[in-house]
Amino acid sequence: LITGSLHQVWEDYRFVSEPDNYCESCKISTCKVKSLSKRYLFIPDTPFACVFMDIIPHPHTSGVSLSTTFPCSLLIVEPVTRYKWFQGMDNYSTVSLIDTFEQYLADVQALGITQEISYLRTDAVTQFMSQEFQDFCHVKNILIKSAASKHQEMNAYCEKAWDIITTMARSMMVHADLSLSLIHISEP
């Protein structure tokens, strides 16, 4: 664009490279030169040494039964084997997050996997940033790395896994010729 502007390809346009002061959401001129979200993401070669976590809100307040109705769920994805674990949380509290994460650790151990988690990648939500969760992970010798605020792509394994899960749920509903009014039941 600059070369075209210098050679008067577009005589009625002029391109000037400067920050965009009136649009905060535009990332063309206002982004940093070194974007931290574009760095290489370290993933250990050992399965279950690193996991990605995300809290998924449920848009619907009803489920099949009261025991399957949750306000949110914890999605955990292991990047080497692509193992996905999804469990409803009682509420958005840090205590509920820790209880659900301990359930994941017990379920993985029940599968016969003895590898300890050493690295955890999360979104920058309040529950993961709380001192209580930080202390819990410190006791378990788990290093926490958080995605930058408003940069969900830094937690790409969880984001893509959730996209795949919802796409599969909707595809099965279409294949079964069910009404989309039941989408809250088909999505986990």
One Martini backbone bead per residue (centre of mass of N, CA, C, O) as a GRO file, in nm:
protein
  188
    1LEU     BB    1   0.057   0.064  -0.020
    2ILE     BB    2   0.294   0.256  -0.003
    3THR     BB    3   0.401   0.223  -0.290
    4GLY     BB    4   0.137   0.306  -0.430
    5SER     BB    5   0.131   0.590  -0.300
    6LEU     BB    6   0.410   0.695  -0.407
    7HIS     BB    7   0.311   0.621  -0.726
    8GLN     BB    8   0.010   0.715  -0.771
    9VAL     BB    9  -0.217   0.492  -0.799
   10TRP     BB   10  -0.381   0.653  -0.572
   11GLU     BB   11  -0.474   0.974  -0.596
   12ASP     BB   12  -0.725   0.976  -0.370
   13TYR     BB   13  -0.506   0.837  -0.186
   14ARG     BB   14  -0.358   0.819   0.154
   15PHE     BB   15  -0.091   0.661   0.318
   16VAL     BB   16  -0.065   0.642   0.681
   17SER     BB   17   0.160   0.559   0.939
   18GLU     BB   18  -0.051   0.542   1.224
   19PRO     BB   19  -0.219   0.572   1.488
   20ASP     BB   20  -0.540   0.472   1.613
   21ASN     BB   21  -0.731   0.684   1.818
   22TYR     BB   22  -1.055   0.597   1.763
   23CYS     BB   23  -0.966   0.270   1.764
   24GLU     BB   24  -0.920   0.016   1.994
   25SER     BB   25  -0.991  -0.260   1.823
   26CYS     BB   26  -0.776  -0.188   1.629
   27LYS     BB   27  -0.477  -0.386   1.514
   28ILE     BB   28  -0.297  -0.240   1.302
   29SER     BB   29  -0.145   0.016   1.470
   30THR     BB   30  -0.174  -0.076   1.794
   31CYS     BB   31   0.018  -0.293   1.789
   32LYS     BB   32   0.273  -0.465   1.870
   33VAL     BB   33   0.564  -0.571   1.743
   34LYS     BB   34   0.569  -0.781   1.985
   35SER     BB   35   0.388  -1.062   1.996
   36LEU     BB   36   0.331  -1.286   2.250
   37SER     BB   37   0.123  -1.484   2.093
   38LYS     BB   38   0.362  -1.568   1.861
   39ARG     BB   39   0.505  -1.754   2.018
   40TYR     BB   40   0.646  -2.028   2.100
   41LEU     BB   41   0.501  -2.326   2.215
   42PHE     BB   42   0.562  -2.507   2.487
   43ILE     BB   43   0.577  -2.871   2.451
   44PRO     BB   44   0.598  -3.153   2.582
   45ASP     BB   45   0.659  -3.490   2.490
   46THR     BB   46   0.509  -3.573   2.735
   47PRO     BB   47   0.242  -3.710   2.836
   48PHE     BB   48   0.074  -3.514   3.079
   49ALA     BB   49   0.272  -3.260   3.143
   50CYS     BB   50   0.058  -3.096   2.970
   51VAL     BB   51  -0.213  -2.855   3.008
   52PHE     BB   52  -0.529  -2.732   2.904
   53MET     BB   53  -0.746  -2.462   3.025
   54ASP     BB   54  -1.114  -2.412   3.051
   55ILE     BB   55  -1.397  -2.207   3.095
   56ILE     BB   56  -1.733  -2.302   3.022
   57PRO     BB   57  -2.011  -2.155   2.944
   58HIS     BB   58  -2.360  -2.183   2.993
   59PRO     BB   59  -2.638  -2.070   2.810
   60HIS     BB   60  -2.800  -2.288   2.965
   61THR     BB   61  -3.020  -2.379   3.250
   62SER     BB   62  -3.075  -2.659   3.118
   63GLY     BB   63  -3.120  -3.010   3.148
   64VAL     BB   64  -3.191  -3.332   3.181
   65SER     BB   65  -3.099  -3.279   3.481
   66LEU     BB   66  -2.996  -3.167   3.783
   67SER     BB   67  -2.716  -3.335   3.768
   68THR     BB   68  -2.663  -3.189   3.456
   69THR     BB   69  -2.666  -2.893   3.579
   70PHE     BB   70  -2.455  -2.623   3.472
   71PRO     BB   71  -2.297  -2.311   3.451
   72CYS     BB   72  -2.022  -2.476   3.409
   73SER     BB   73  -1.704  -2.583   3.259
   74LEU     BB   74  -1.426  -2.805   3.239
   75LEU     BB   75  -1.158  -2.784   3.008
   76ILE     BB   76  -0.929  -3.047   2.911
   77VAL     BB   77  -0.614  -3.048   2.727
   78GLU     BB   78  -0.395  -3.274   2.567
   79PRO     BB   79  -0.156  -3.213   2.317
   80VAL     BB   80  -0.029  -3.493   2.241
   81THR     BB   81  -0.307  -3.686   2.251
   82ARG     BB   82  -0.586  -3.514   2.264
   83TYR     BB   83  -0.704  -3.525   2.535
   84LYS     BB   84  -1.040  -3.500   2.665
   85TRP     BB   85  -1.191  -3.306   2.937
   86PHE     BB   86  -1.532  -3.293   3.076
   87GLN     BB   87  -1.671  -3.081   3.345
   88GLY     BB   88  -1.885  -2.989   3.567
   89MET     BB   89  -1.964  -2.696   3.755
   90ASP     BB   90  -2.122  -2.560   4.026
   91ASN     BB   91  -1.935  -2.299   3.985
   92TYR     BB   92  -1.714  -2.003   3.961
   93SER     BB   93  -1.530  -2.097   4.172
   94THR     BB   94  -1.229  -2.192   4.301
   95VAL     BB   95  -1.324  -2.442   4.453
   96SER     BB   96  -1.460  -2.577   4.207
   97LEU     BB   97  -1.205  -2.589   4.036
   98ILE     BB   98  -1.036  -2.766   4.226
   99ASP     BB   99  -1.231  -3.005   4.243
  100THR     BB  100  -1.233  -3.064   3.935
  101PHE     BB  101  -0.925  -3.102   3.903
  102GLU     BB  102  -0.906  -3.341   4.103
  103GLN     BB  103  -1.087  -3.523   3.932
  104TYR     BB  104  -0.898  -3.535   3.692
  105LEU     BB  105  -0.655  -3.658   3.839
  106ALA     BB  106  -0.810  -3.917   3.919
  107ASP     BB  107  -0.892  -4.009   3.631
  108VAL     BB  108  -0.604  -4.035   3.518
  109GLN     BB  109  -0.505  -4.239   3.730
  110ALA     BB  110  -0.726  -4.457   3.656
  111LEU     BB  111  -0.587  -4.499   3.363
  112GLY     BB  112  -0.260  -4.528   3.445
  113ILE     BB  113  -0.145  -4.239   3.479
  114THR     BB  114   0.170  -4.115   3.628
  115GLN     BB  115   0.198  -3.845   3.518
  116GLU     BB  116   0.296  -3.539   3.603
  117ILE     BB  117   0.201  -3.221   3.621
  118SER     BB  118   0.405  -2.924   3.515
  119TYR     BB  119   0.201  -2.781   3.302
  120LEU     BB  120  -0.014  -2.484   3.270
  121ARG     BB  121  -0.275  -2.370   3.052
  122THR     BB  122  -0.452  -2.055   3.057
  123ASP     BB  123  -0.665  -1.832   3.118
  124ALA     BB  124  -0.741  -1.485   3.230
  125VAL     BB  125  -0.906  -1.569   3.481
  126THR     BB  126  -0.992  -1.542   3.805
  127GLN     BB  127  -0.961  -1.840   3.897
  128PHE     BB  128  -0.660  -1.877   3.787
  129MET     BB  129  -0.551  -1.601   3.946
  130SER     BB  130  -0.586  -1.699   4.211
  131GLN     BB  131  -0.429  -1.766   4.505
  132GLU     BB  132  -0.553  -2.044   4.562
  133PHE     BB  133  -0.468  -2.176   4.289
  134GLN     BB  134  -0.170  -2.112   4.304
  135ASP     BB  135  -0.119  -2.275   4.565
  136PHE     BB  136  -0.216  -2.547   4.463
  137CYS     BB  137  -0.002  -2.567   4.232
  138HIS     BB  138   0.248  -2.538   4.411
  139VAL     BB  139   0.203  -2.801   4.573
  140LYS     BB  140   0.196  -2.971   4.283
  141ASN     BB  141   0.419  -2.857   4.087
  142ILE     BB  142   0.272  -2.629   3.902
  143LEU     BB  143   0.298  -2.451   3.614
  144ILE     BB  144   0.168  -2.130   3.530
  145LYS     BB  145   0.016  -2.027   3.220
  146SER     BB  146  -0.109  -1.732   3.080
  147ALA     BB  147  -0.310  -1.572   2.896
  148ALA     BB  148  -0.377  -1.305   2.751
  149SER     BB  149  -0.575  -1.062   2.739
  150LYS     BB  150  -0.782  -1.114   2.470
  151HIS     BB  151  -0.610  -1.412   2.399
  152GLN     BB  152  -0.732  -1.710   2.307
  153GLU     BB  153  -0.503  -1.822   2.111
  154MET     BB  154  -0.313  -1.910   2.359
  155ASN     BB  155  -0.560  -2.141   2.402
  156ALA     BB  156  -0.605  -2.329   2.141
  157TYR     BB  157  -0.677  -2.618   2.228
  158CYS     BB  158  -0.944  -2.545   2.370
  159GLU     BB  159  -1.083  -2.383   2.149
  160LYS     BB  160  -1.081  -2.613   1.934
  161ALA     BB  161  -1.219  -2.834   2.100
  162TRP     BB  162  -1.486  -2.678   2.139
  163ASP     BB  163  -1.549  -2.652   1.839
  164ILE     BB  164  -1.564  -2.956   1.782
  165ILE     BB  165  -1.783  -3.033   1.985
  166THR     BB  166  -2.010  -2.844   1.876
  167THR     BB  167  -2.008  -2.946   1.585
  168MET     BB  168  -2.080  -3.239   1.649
  169ALA     BB  169  -2.346  -3.187   1.793
  170ARG     BB  170  -2.488  -3.045   1.555
  171SER     BB  171  -2.451  -3.272   1.345
  172MET     BB  172  -2.614  -3.488   1.501
  173MET     BB  173  -2.879  -3.330   1.502
  174VAL     BB  174  -2.915  -3.315   1.198
  175HIS     BB  175  -2.900  -3.623   1.145
  176ALA     BB  176  -3.150  -3.674   1.357
  177ASP     BB  177  -3.368  -3.453   1.314
  178LEU     BB  178  -3.346  -3.218   1.519
  179SER     BB  179  -3.413  -2.969   1.709
  180LEU     BB  180  -3.249  -2.667   1.799
  181SER     BB  181  -3.392  -2.650   2.087
  182LEU     BB  182  -3.181  -2.900   2.188
  183ILE     BB  183  -2.883  -2.792   2.212
  184HIS     BB  184  -2.840  -2.797   2.531
  185ILE     BB  185  -2.820  -3.118   2.530
  186SER     BB  186  -2.587  -3.178   2.318
  187GLU     BB  187  -2.419  -3.004   2.472
  188PRO     BB  188  -2.194  -3.049   2.735
   0.00000   0.00000   0.00000
